[in-house]
Amino acid sequence: MAGLELTYSDEACWSALSDEELLKAMARFEGALARASASAGLLAHGHADVIERVCATAQFEALRIAREARGAGTLAVPFLEQLRRQVEAASPEAAAALHKGATTQDVVDSAVVLCMKAAAQRLLSLSQGTGNALAGLATKHAMTPCVARTLLQPALPVTFGWKAAVWLSGLARCHAAFRAASAATCVLQFGGPEGTLRSFGDKAEAVEAALARELGLAVPATPWHSTRDLVARVGCEAAMLAGAAGKIARDVSLLMQPEVGELSEPSVPGRGGSSSMAHKRNPSGSLLALEASMRTPGLAAILLGQLTPELDRGLGQWQSQWMTLRELLAAAGSALAAMQEVLQGLQVHPQAMHAHLQRAGSDAGARGGAGARMIERSLAAWQEALSAPGTSP
């Protein structure tokens, strides 16, 4: 059960990769495997019915599994012991067929993918909401003049709509890339003990195809248990999404300083207050996005460091990747959820923008021209990113 970590995590993303959901997904894999084996004539349909029924309602002691997994080196062994006892209570004969032909990595990796799929949908939904809010700001303030700042110093006039369009263009690229990466990761891991499905004989492809259909996953060219690029890629793209949100948060927090006063985060009871200074209004939404954008690169680096497992099943890489993914995707979700809320209620102060233009000697403002065309192109790129193929939000 989640606790204080939800301060800096999106609860829906965390829940999608929670202990309970992972164990439930592992049970779903075992039920689907029984059904797929029965469809290929390798298991009695009656036994498959029992396994599938028990898997759908199975209960697990997560803490006990964790403790016993320290000796086994994998969650799958104690998980299967608990599941097998529940199947045995319904049918000892069916219990003898549980997990037949599969290996520990098949059930763990496929379950992680199933959980990741739900978390990815949540991230894409948050990213879409954030982008739509940016698109609204870019359109509404296409002609609101403000000063550009380069190297933190006043430069030349632009519009706030152009600033929002620049933020949007970065998010659009990250949204499309994460969408593609998450879709590519939604593939079955199924190879059996050595990776060739030898245990299934000439029915291997039939069982594989049926299992993939049952789980709603694609069939890869080969099992990916010893090639971890899919996991690393989706993790890196999640970190990029957090970074896109962090960039916006950095700018909003700078422009929200009282000495600048061009923007304000929405005023919500209980948000942005100080424990000792009642007059303060802190950029707490931007804080959450910046926290995630600074933490996620290190988490992605863990996945990149696990790209070199030994030979045909690695030692110490894949076993804990679901934990890294959970923290990484939940952090990215935290960043996007925070910025979606900030941008949907962002207060823009044109008078302060005009005052800074005057102070910089550019009070004529910014008018149309290249900036307006760039806004249009950014809005078009956002619509293209939303329609790109991949996991739907």
Secondary structure, DSSP 8 states (H G I E B T S, - for coil): ---GGGGGS-HHHHHHTSHHHHHHHHHHHHHHHHHHHHHTTSS-HHHHHHHHHHHHH----HHHHHHHHHHHSSSHHHHHHHHHHHHHHH-HHHHTTTTTT--HHHHHHHHHHHHHHHHHHHHHHHHHHHHHHHHHHHHHTTT-EEEEEETTEEEEEEEHHHHHHHHHHHHHHHHHHHHHHHHHH-B----TTTSS-GGGGGGHHHHHHHHHHHHT-B--SS--TT--HHHHHHHHHHHHHHHHHHHHHHHHHHHHSTTT-SEE----TTSS--SS-TT----HHHHHHHHHHHHHHHHHHHHHTTS---TTS-SSSGGGHHHHHHHHHHHHHHHHHHHHHHHHT-EE-HHHHHHHHHHTT-TT---SHHHHHHHHHHHHHHHHHHHSSSS--
